[in-house]
């Protein structure tokens, strides 16, 4: 007995050690950049501390050089030229750029622990071969000198946005690629996803003195220099990226929330934007309050909404959004990008692989925020997302959500998998777990895995603990395959013999099983509500608590059976599968008996 106890003790303490101190890399950046606003070229230096917390010896370091995507012949350009449904913001625009409109970014020198590395530049990725390797558990001092040119804005970053913002500086510095238990992730930039190490940033921007600078994090100082220039510094910690923007006509407003959080707003003056941006400022406390209550507490001291970019794009402690919008659209894009802080920012999924967790969880939570701000009972929450996913599933273009974001055949299949199917994933899970356990699970996941790049398996394990249900089947079907959900009421059989039971025959026509709810109107005009779980869940009771409805737990439906028979000692008027539309049923017309002809 003693030995067993001892063994268990060791095992569980090793586990909690692993959770508290994840073996993940850490990268601290100090950077100085000087921008020439006449030719849009810049020079920069980085002093990076790289913590190799992995068990591996690193002989090279990979670095993103994102701006190199904005040159004719780049991967982003070529892919946009051949893909069937190019992003109209990219289209063939890169192929037509003139040299003075290109983006580029080059490393001129990289020193690692005092020894010069060999730089091999390959489009948007550089490989730096090290003289001496970085050993497991050791940190390395990496100094980089770099230079480049800010492109005409094609996608996300660049100069002269369509709305007239001078500089939208995202993906603008040499960024160390992600490294984890699966090795390096030097994904070329084709305008898709991001993944980087957590650490701290301290960035000094040297620029003509009339520019107003907006950026990730808190401003640390502003010094006026000679020659009409100034140096502005921003810093932040526990973040994996850094964005800034500059314009001479920025209006800068700031509000402080009751918990002390400072929220900044930067938008162009004299464009008639002020009225909507002020209205939007009044709504931001509610956005933070809903997110904090349902999905976990925002951990940073500041957040900045910055007019810039070409739509909406999230960055740590900040977003770039286009600003000439009607109020609903402005608040909608702001709520969406803010919600990314919880997922892209703080959980930091490897977005190339788990883009659907990032966009899906973000869309799910920001739609709930918007429903608080602009209630619209005619359009029930999450139903549009389910509709978008069903369209994808029936389009013939769907690819499994396990497909790497860069490698989808169409932008349509990628974005619907990311946004609509990702949101449907959470919406159905909320139905399976019940509201209370679902939101508790969302917060538990956030608190346990913040700043740690969790995976879909990490998420599901938390939801299993919270619900007491086995849920692995859910990812196996919904994430790993394109199998679909489709139930129907096959028939309702009443025996001519008096007092014999009514048989209700339900059918699973889709390849994917999921728990179903069944509403039965009996001959005497009363309603019954049945809950039929899937046997793989090893739990037959209904999760929802605190509702008016008395749910009756039926025996679980076996995953190997495509038919399920209910017996009722009563006559039946009407049977409805999934009356509250909690599942993405591909064909809803046959969910009701008798079929209503229109
Ligand atoms: Zn998004």
Boltz pocket constraint, residues with backbone or C-beta under 6 A from the ligand:
constraints:
  - pocket:
      binder: B
      contacts: [[A, 312], [A, 336], [A, 340], [A, 358], [A, 359], [A, 362]]
      max_distance: 6.0
